[in-house]
Amino acid sequence: MLQELPVVRVSAFVRNRPYSGNTASVVRLPRMLPDEVLQALARRNGDSETAFLLAAGEGRWQLRWFTPGMEVDLCGHATLAAGHHLYEESLATGPIAFETLSGELVVDTDGDGGLSLDLPIDRPRQYQMPEGLLAALGIRESDVQSVHLSRDLIITVEEARIVSQLEPNHQFLQSLSVRGIAITAAGDGEVDFVSRWFGGDGIGVVEDPVTGSAHAALAPLWADRLGKNRLQAQQLSQEGGVLQCIVNEERVTLLGRCHSWLRGSLQVDHVVKG
């Protein structure tokens, strides 16, 4: 049986220039498909994340995220993209509650043409630099201010220039038993901090253009350093993206803009039994 599923590609956390932000494929499901089918679709898509949506009641949706390599328990940009798609298709008007592996996440309009996303805070703890990582990143020990661990390994360095010029050994990074490696530094005045994010073992992503979920840890780290709870962040990937972060006691709110740029359908040659 050949089944067609509607899919839209959405860029989240976009800047004021074309082809910025992080792209996610958003797929609405009539019923939940087997995990292996969802994984195969995500692998074929090739985006850093594919978001699968299933209606779960008024204003509620079940949401699952798959990278090309695995299902993940949190993805910020794909959640914002999913919310944008539902608003754009008039499938939502007020706040949207997503049921996820990380609990309930809420997306809402921010009153300024963008969207807000509420995430559980992920306070990082101090950690030791893994052996060989400095060489793999191509940075000096004197460049490093601190090392922390959350979902990701977080390396804080002296200057934004170091972050932007990184050309790491991705094979080494993908051998590390962490979700990802975030390199961060204070901003240059226009933003409070900058970062880049590289995939670790099994995630199937080399460099993520804009990593919303990483900012659940980066934002509280910089809030403590800078003594402020509202921060402007920029991710220095080739595509680039910007986020506003608001840090509260137990939650981090991310604000950003999205745009849809491709619509189509996925053909699934799989018999789905009811």
VEXMAR-646215 format. One line per 2 residues: number of its first residue (from 1); for each residue x, y, z of N, C-alpha, C. Coordinates in pm, whole numbers, plus 50000, padded with zeros to 5 digits. Each point is the difference from the previous one (the first is absolute). Layout:
REM VEXMAR-646215
NUM = X:Y:Z:X:Y:Z:X:Y:Z | ...
***
This chain:
REM VEXMAR-646215
1 = 50085:49881:50000:49915:50119:50000:50088:50123:50000 | 49978:50091:49907:50079:50122:49990:49929:50111:50075
3 = 50066:50053:50100:49940:50104:50083:50078:50129:49980 | 49928:50113:49985:50064:50130:49985:49976:50083:50126
5 = 50107:50059:50051:49994:50083:50119:50041:50141:49963 | 49923:50102:50040:50039:50138:49971:50125:50038:50080
7 = 50091:50071:49935:50123:50044:50065:50030:50143:49959 | 50050:50078:50093:50042:50137:49971:50137:50020:50064
9 = 50088:50070:49928:50132:50033:50055:49995:50143:50052 | 50039:50015:50125:49992:50128:50070:50138:50035:50055
11 = 50043:50123:49979:50123:50049:50063:49962:50075:50127 | 50065:49966:50111:49971:50060:50130:50118:50082:50048
13 = 49972:50101:50081:50101:50092:50054:50073:50072:49888 | 49923:50046:49901:50061:50063:49883:50051:50140:50033
15 = 50098:50043:49922:50050:50137:50005:49935:50079:49887 | 50035:50127:49989:49944:50085:49895:50079:49985:49870
17 = 50016:49875:49957:50063:49973:49871:49952:49864:49952 | 50004:49977:49867:49950:49873:49947:50083:49880:50049
19 = 49935:49885:50007:50063:49871:50027:50072:49996:50134 | 49950:50075:50096:50056:49995:50135:49913:49908:50086
21 = 50044:49981:50124:49926:49916:50092:50027:49852:49981 | 49923:49919:50070:50016:49855:49997:49873:49938:49945
23 = 50016:49915:49899:49885:49941:49932:49958:49869:50065 | 49870:49985:50017:49941:49873:50044:49889:49964:49904
25 = 49985:49872:49973:49883:49951:49929:49891:49970:50102 | 49880:50051:49975:49887:49977:50090:49899:49912:49927
27 = 49968:49886:50058:49912:49901:49938:49880:49976:50092 | 49879:50020:49948:49879:49969:50076:49956:49858:49969
29 = 49975:49924:50106:49963:49859:49986:49851:49980:50026 | 49935:49911:49924:49862:49965:50030:49991:49904:50118
31 = 50106:49924:50022:50015:49910:50113:50149:49977:50019 | 50038:49953:50118:50142:49981:50025:50053:49881:49920
33 = 50112:50022:49933:50065:49895:49922:50106:49930:50084 | 50042:49880:49960:50106:49929:50073:50129:50081:50004
35 = 50075:49982:50108:50124:50075:50017:50094:49985:49882 | 50010:49878:49946:50096:49979:49891:49959:50076:49874
37 = 49870:50022:49981:49954:50079:49885:50033:50147:50021 | 49973:50051:50120:50034:50139:50030:50150:50024:49984
39 = 50081:49905:50048:50145:50016:49987:50043:49999:49855 | 49942:49912:49919:50035:49994:49858:49961:50128:49928
41 = 49885:50057:50034:49958:50126:49939:50095:50113:50038 | 50040:50005:50127:50093:50104:50044:50135:49986:49933
43 = 50046:49876:49986:50128:49976:49935:49994:50043:49854 | 49890:49971:49933:49986:50038:49860:49988:50151:49983
45 = 49932:50066:50093:49989:50146:49996:50137:50065:50007 | 50081:49954:50095:50134:50053:50014:50011:50128:50080
47 = 49887:50059:50045:50008:50117:50086:50056:49961:50136 | 50052:50100:50072:50054:49968:50133:49891:49942:50089
49 = 49874:50044:49982:49888:49938:50070:49876:49998:49911 | 49923:49893:50013:49866:49992:49942:49902:49990:50116
51 = 49898:50086:49998:49898:50002:50105:49875:49930:49951 | 49954:49903:50077:49878:49926:49966:49890:50041:50098
53 = 49886:50044:49945:49888:50052:50078:49879:49908:49990 | 49934:49981:50112:49875:49925:50003:49903:50073:50093
55 = 49882:50035:49948:49901:50072:50081:49965:49920:50125 | 49993:50071:50115:49973:49934:50128:49889:50069:50078
57 = 49918:50080:49932:49893:50071:50068:50005:50148:49967 | 49906:50077:50051:49992:50143:49972:50125:50071:50049
59 = 50075:50060:49906:50120:50073:50035:50115:49914:50045 | 49993:49868:49980:50104:49909:50046:50044:49910:49885
61 = 50130:49975:49995:50058:49914:49897:50109:49916:50061 | 50005:49874:49960:50115:49916:50031:50111:50035:49902
63 = 50122:50016:50051:50113:50043:49918:50120:49911:50028 | 50058:49945:49892:50122:49920:50011:50103:50055:49901
65 = 50127:49993:50041:50108:50054:49917:50099:49888:49964 | 50038:49994:49875:50099:49904:49954:50109:50073:49922
67 = 50126:49974:50035:50112:50039:49915:50017:49890:49894 | 50093:50016:49905:50024:49890:49907:50047:49872:50068
69 = 50051:50012:50125:50056:49882:50065:49919:49943:50115 | 49913:50081:50063:49934:49953:50121:49885:50091:50040
71 = 49911:49948:50086:49900:50085:50064:50066:50074:50116 | 49966:50128:50018:50057:50080:50108:49889:50044:50095
73 = 50042:50034:50123:49899:50033:50102:49968:50148:50007 | 50071:50083:49923:49970:50143:49999:50059:50063:49876
75 = 49921:50085:49934:50049:50078:49886:49925:50132:49996 | 50073:50108:50019:49937:50131:50006:49952:50052:49865
77 = 50089:49997:49900:49963:50065:49873:49887:49925:49930 | 49998:49867:50011:49893:49924:49936:49867:50019:50072
79 = 50003:50029:50130:49877:50030:50073:49945:50136:49957 | 50088:50099:49989:49956:50132:49952:49946:49988:49858
81 = 50068:49921:49916:49955:49980:49862:49863:49933:49997 | 49977:49903:50087:49871:49932:50006:49890:50097:50039
83 = 50027:50086:50098:49902:50099:50040:49970:50098:49888 | 50103:50045:49930:49982:50091:49886:49910:49937:49895
85 = 50024:49873:49969:49920:49931:49899:49853:49993:50042 | 49973:49968:50125:49861:49989:50045:49929:50135:49996
87 = 50069:50106:50039:49940:50134:49989:49976:50037:49854 | 50097:49970:49915:49990:50037:49859:49885:49928:49932
89 = 49972:49877:50041:49892:49922:49941:49867:50020:50073 | 49996:50097:50093:49879:50028:50079:49953:49878:50078
91 = 50094:49917:50040:49970:49884:50084:50015:50032:50148 | 50041:50123:50029:50011:50047:50138:49979:50151:50000
93 = 49947:50050:50110:49982:50145:50016:50068:50049:50128 | 49977:49932:50110:50064:50037:50125:50126:49920:50025
95 = 50046:49994:50125:50119:49921:50033:49984:49854:49959 | 50110:49940:49955:50001:49860:49958:50078:49919:50102
97 = 49939:49896:50053:50066:49910:50095:50047:49876:49925 | 50131:49977:50002:50058:49883:49936:50035:49896:50106
99 = 49952:49878:49981:50033:49889:50088:50126:49933:49945 | 50109:50003:50076:50130:49954:49950:50069:49913:50104
101 = 50115:49945:49960:50082:49923:50092:50058:50086:50112 | 50000:50132:49982:50048:50092:50104:49884:50065:50076
103 = 49883:49938:49994:49884:50057:50066:49924:50094:49909 | 49915:50080:50059:49919:50094:49921:50081:50124:49966
105 = 50005:50034:49872:50065:50121:49951:49894:50087:49935 | 50005:50130:50026:49897:50091:49949:50062:50100:49904
107 = 49938:50012:49883:50036:50103:49902:49884:50098:49993 | 50034:50130:49993:49899:50104:49992:50052:50112:49910
109 = 49910:50085:49953:50043:50119:49928:50057:50100:50100 | 50098:50081:49956:50065:50092:50093:49949:50143:49988
111 = 49900:50024:49914:49944:50133:49984:50078:50091:49910 | 50111:49949:49944:50085:50083:49915:50034:49928:49869
113 = 49915:49908:49959:50022:49929:49875:50083:49874:50014 | 50046:49971:50120:50080:49881:50023:49928:49903:50092
115 = 50075:49900:50047:49945:49897:50087:50086:49985:50125 | 49938:49953:50106:50073:49968:50122:49989:49851:50027
117 = 50106:49945:50059:50007:49859:50034:50050:49987:50143 | 49926:49928:50081:50033:49981:50141:50067:49865:50019
119 = 50125:50000:50052:50077:49877:50019:50036:49981:50147 | 50015:49876:50047:50054:49977:50135:50146:50042:50005
121 = 50038:50068:50107:50138:50045:50012:50093:49880:50014 | 50120:50012:49947:50098:49891:50000:50131:50056:50055
123 = 50005:50021:50132:50116:50067:50059:50124:49912:49987 | 50105:50053:49935:50121:49919:49981:50084:49995:50128
125 = 50075:49892:50014:50092:49986:50113:50143:49999:49947 | 50093:50039:50085:50140:50004:49960:50048:49859:49967
127 = 50094:49994:49905:50044:49871:49947:50145:50014:49957 | 50066:49885:49981:50139:50001:49955:50007:49988:49848
129 = 50100:50063:49943:50021:49993:49856:50037:49857:49960 | 49924:49936:49911:50038:49866:49953:50135:50001:49929
131 = 50075:49893:50021:50132:49989:49938:49987:50002:49848 | 50083:50082:49936:50002:50009:49855:49906:50102:49940
133 = 49909:50057:50082:49900:50091:49943:50060:50132:49956 | 50095:50053:50077:50063:50127:49960:50062:49988:49862
135 = 50073:49892:49977:50063:49981:49869:49895:49984:49891 | 49892:49929:50031:49894:49980:49900:49931:50130:49964
137 = 49990:50091:50096:49939:50130:49974:50098:50099:49938 | 50130:49973:50017:50100:50092:49947:50015:50125:50083
139 = 49977:49989:50132:50013:50116:50087:50103:49971:50109 | 50049:50108:50062:50102:49987:50104:49934:49993:50137
141 = 50069:49940:50094:49948:49992:50137:49977:50139:50057 | 50088:50095:49963:49986:50137:50050:49878:50071:49944
143 = 49941:49947:49892:49878:50058:49942:49875:49964:50079 | 50009:49897:50085:49882:49943:50066:49977:50067:50135
145 = 49877:50046:50021:49962:50058:50129:49939:49896:50093 | 49917:49912:49946:49934:49901:50085:49948:49885:49915
147 = 49973:49889:50069:49941:49882:49937:49881:49958:50086 | 49885:49980:49937:49879:49958:50071:49935:49884:49925
149 = 49912:49930:50071:49925:49891:49938:49852:50017:50034 | 49917:49990:49898:49855:49991:50015:49957:49884:49911
151 = 49900:50021:49912:49979:49901:49894:50123:49996:49910 | 50065:50114:49988:50116:50016:49914:50123:50034:50083
153 = 50116:49980:49943:50124:50050:50055:50013:50146:49956 | 50021:50091:50094:50004:50143:49971:50139:50054:50030
155 = 50066:50053:49898:50133:50059:50015:49987:50151:49982 | 50034:50076:50104:49998:50146:49991:50141:50049:49970
157 = 50014:50079:49895:50132:50049:49957:50005:50152:50012 | 50122:50054:49980:50027:50140:50028:49931:50097:49905
159 = 49992:49965:49870:49954:50097:49901:49903:49938:49901 | 49907:50084:49952:49907:49956:49895:50074:49960:49874
161 = 50114:50063:49975:50080:49968:49881:50040:49853:49999 | 50034:49946:50116:50040:49859:50008:49883:49911:49959
163 = 49880:50034:50045:49881:49922:49967:49974:50002:49850 | 50007:50118:49940:49966:50013:49858:50102:49931:49910
165 = 50125:49991:50044:50106:49945:49916:50025:49850:50022 | 49923:49935:50084:50022:49858:50027:49987:49915:49874
167 = 50095:49909:49983:49993:49896:49897:50036:49868:50067 | 49908:49943:50076:50034:49885:50085:50013:49870:49922
169 = 50058:49903:50069:50007:49863:49951:49868:49932:50035 | 49908:49996:49905:49866:49949:50029:50001:49851:50033
171 = 50093:49925:49943:50007:49857:50029:50027:49979:50149 | 50089:50082:50056:50028:49988:50143:49878:50042:50082
173 = 49937:50110:49964:49884:50048:50076:49889:49895:50001 | 49983:49932:49888:49893:49901:49991:50035:49869:50071
175 = 50121:49993:50056:50036:49884:50082:49972:50024:50148 | 49964:50123:50036:49976:50034:50140:49860:49957:50042
177 = 49988:49948:50121:49872:49948:50049:49916:50112:50061 | 49972:50100:49918:49912:50110:50037:49908:50029:49882
179 = 49888:50068:50028:49911:50036:49890:50070:50094:49902 | 50071:50100:50055:50066:50097:49915:50104:50079:50077
181 = 50073:50083:49927:50104:50085:50058:49967:50143:49961 | 49974:50084:50100:49969:50141:49977:50121:50084:50039
183 = 50045:50084:49907:50111:50092:50026:49940:50139:50008 | 50030:50074:50107:49933:50128:50022:50098:50105:50050
185 = 49964:50127:49978:50082:50113:50045:49908:50120:50016 | 50049:50100:50073:49925:50124:50013:49986:50067:49863
187 = 49891:50073:49983:49975:50067:49873:50081:50127:49985 | 49978:50066:49887:50080:50118:49965:49928:50131:50030
189 = 49893:49996:50075:49924:50121:50030:49862:49997:49940 | 49987:49948:49878:49868:49988:49938:49920:49885:50060
191 = 50071:49896:50044:49936:49887:50068:50075:49972:50129 | 49933:49931:50091:50063:49970:50129:50097:49883:49992
193 = 49967:49899:49919:50092:49887:49984:49978:49935:49865 | 50104:49928:49955:49995:49928:49873:50033:49854:50027
195 = 49970:49915:49902:50030:49858:50016:50004:49932:49864 | 50054:49878:50001:49982:49903:49892:49979:49864:50066
197 = 49933:49910:49925:49965:49870:50057:50034:49891:49900 | 50075:49898:50049:50044:49887:49917:49949:49870:50061
199 = 49957:49907:49913:49940:49876:50046:50101:49903:50059 | 49955:49928:50103:50080:49895:50062:49964:49863:49945
201 = 50020:49898:50082:49985:49861:49957:49855:49967:49964 | 49978:49953:49878:49872:49943:49960:49892:50098:49961
203 = 50023:50130:50015:49893:50096:49977:49972:50019:49851 | 50101:49979:49915:49978:50010:49856:50003:50141:49945
205 = 50052:50097:50079:50008:50140:49958:50144:50047:50020 | 50059:50057:49896:50139:50049:50010:50002:50133:50075
207 = 49933:50102:49945:49984:50129:50068:49856:50044:49985 | 49939:50036:50111:49861:50045:49999:49998:50151:49978
209 = 49920:50050:49905:50001:50144:49972:49958:50087:50119 | 49891:49963:50066:49952:50073:50119:49937:49897:50094
211 = 50052:49991:50122:49960:49892:50091:49922:50058:50116 | 49867:50001:49988:49917:50057:50105:50019:49930:50133
213 = 50001:49866:50001:50008:49926:50126:50130:50026:50074 | 50109:50025:49928:50127:50029:50066:49992:50129:50082
215 = 49912:50090:49958:49987:50127:50072:49925:49986:50132 | 49939:49884:50024:49945:49973:50133:50111:49987:50103
217 = 50123:49973:49954:50118:49997:50087:50088:50123:49981 | 50017:50044:49874:50086:50116:49974:49944:50127:50063
219 = 49868:50019:49991:49941:50123:50053:50019:50015:50151 | 49972:49896:50083:50026:50018:50143:50148:50015:50033
221 = 50087:49936:49921:50144:50017:50021:50039:50146:49983 | 49954:50062:49891:50035:50140:49974:49920:50096:50087
223 = 49881:49962:50040:49924:50084:50093:50075:50016:50132 | 50059:49890:50049:50079:50006:50123:50125:50084:49980
225 = 50065:49985:49886:50125:50074:49973:49974:50150:49986 | 49893:50034:49931:49975:50140:49965:49905:50070:50096
227 = 49938:49924:50090:49911:50061:50098:49873:50057:49941 | 49946:49933:49898:49876:50045:49937:49921:49878:49957
229 = 49868:50012:49997:49920:49882:49965:49938:50008:49861 | 50023:50109:49929:49952:50011:49862:50122:50022:49911
231 = 50024:49908:49906:50123:50003:49922:49970:49983:49853 | 50087:50061:49918:49995:49984:49855:50114:49906:49960
233 = 49967:49895:49926:50099:49899:49962:50008:49988:49849 | 50118:49964:49952:50020:49977:49857:50080:49872:49981
235 = 49956:49915:49908:50076:49880:49966:50075:50027:49870 | 50130:49973:50002:50090:50043:49893:50026:49892:49897
237 = 49901:49920:49969:50012:49904:49891:49996:50074:49867 | 50019:49928:49891:49994:50063:49868:49864:50065:49977
239 = 49893:49931:50039:49866:50057:49983:49976:50112:50100 | 50040:49979:50122:49984:50100:50105:49857:50013:50047
241 = 49985:50042:50124:49867:50021:50055:50009:50079:50128 | 49887:50060:50040:49996:50081:50122:49884:49954:50088
243 = 50021:50010:50129:49899:49962:50099:50002:50102:50113 | 49884:50032:50051:49990:50070:50127:49970:49895:50107
245 = 50068:50011:50113:49987:49902:50107:49959:50070:50128 | 49897:49949:50066:49956:50052:50129:50013:49887:50101
247 = 50083:50021:50102:50031:49896:50098:49920:50023:50127 | 49921:49901:50039:49927:50001:50126:50056:49890:50090
249 = 49937:49979:50115:50055:49906:50097:50007:49858:49946 | 49894:49955:49933:49993:49862:49953:49982:49987:49849
251 = 49983:50111:49930:49970:49995:49856:50085:50102:49926 | 50020:49973:49872:50062:50095:49907:49903:50022:49885
253 = 49969:50126:49973:49914:50033:49887:50086:50050:49885 | 49982:49941:49883:50071:50042:49879:49902:50070:49908
255 = 50043:50112:49942:49919:50073:49904:50072:50007:49868 | 49927:49977:49891:50061:50004:49868:49895:50004:49891
257 = 50046:50015:49878:49912:50008:49883:50024:49880:49910 | 49896:49966:49924:50005:49886:49909:49946:50040:49863
259 = 50038:49923:49898:49929:50009:49872:49999:49864:49932 | 49888:49972:49933:49985:49876:49923:50048:50026:49858
261 = 50072:49902:49942:50053:50027:49867:49986:49883:49903 | 49944:49888:50044:49978:49889:49908:49887:49913:50053
263 = 49908:49964:49910:49889:49913:50037:49993:49883:49903 | 49958:49885:50051:49987:49883:49914:49938:49886:50076
265 = 50034:49880:49960:49948:49881:50068:50107:49892:50001 | 49992:49916:50100:50087:49883:50012:49918:49877:49966
267 = 50055:49915:49916:49932:49876:49964:50058:49887:50084 | 49913:49935:50073:50043:49895:50093:49948:49867:49948
269 = 50090:49915:49954:49958:49868:49950:49998:49902:50116 | 49908:50023:50091:49991:49918:50121:49853:49981:50033
271 = 49959:49879:50027:49862:49972:50037:49983:50029:50149 | 49915:50095:50032:49974:50037:50138:49870:49935:50044
273 = 50009:49910:50093:49881:49930:50048:49936:50079:50114 | 49870:50015:49993:49927:50072:50102:49984:49915:50126
***
